[in-house]
Amino acid sequence: MSDSLQTIPSTIVSEHVVDCTMLDRIILRLSANVQGASMEGETVLLDLNTGRYYTLNRLGSVIWEHCTGHNTISDIHANLCNRFEVAPERALDDLIALINQLIQEGLIQYETR
């Protein structure tokens, strides 16, 4: 698994938005101002507010598909572990990193239940 938000610079995202102690309580949903289209395992996103395009790889696309406003981060993590051959710790690290980037870019939103 690798960094899935390909348009963000390769610098490390220093500010973590997601509290890792509350993964079973944080619900993710797509921002209303973002349009996405999937093709051949990738997803292209357009932020209608900024006009910026983003490309998600296969992993990022799966995460994006699960940001429905109904799934917790724990739910998405379980799905990734079932779908990909990856160590759970690695899947969680990659998931949290991408979620933080998507939140910081304003592409997804979160709420705590």
Steps between C-alpha positions, in 0.01 A plus 500: 500500500628845426409864527178525306445872461743551217477878461609582853873570526712219636554688825361329806170632627601635838161574648289198582131577498374155594522391863622139478337411831152561353511303174179315579315829557615715207270499197632621163298661222580664170504878483208639303727711280699203367412290196663164433511257210652153509652315208738207476561487875583867542285791606533857377368769733414859419466755776234732358603782736865511396499333159775264618510141374621202703568141403451208737658162432317171559539518878393863514201418280383230742534740792312770305216258422454433872473865604122483488414657833418155639841332542739557786874500446504159670247372244713626213813348655333160531393519136854582386643209700247263343548631149879539481784278614654739749597503865226667707749750646616606154142528375410721796806723457425551130129554567562763768759678285262523204202602712704780657601623154145483366368692801772765477425547129127534580406194293335308786347597830468313825280491804521315828204298615 
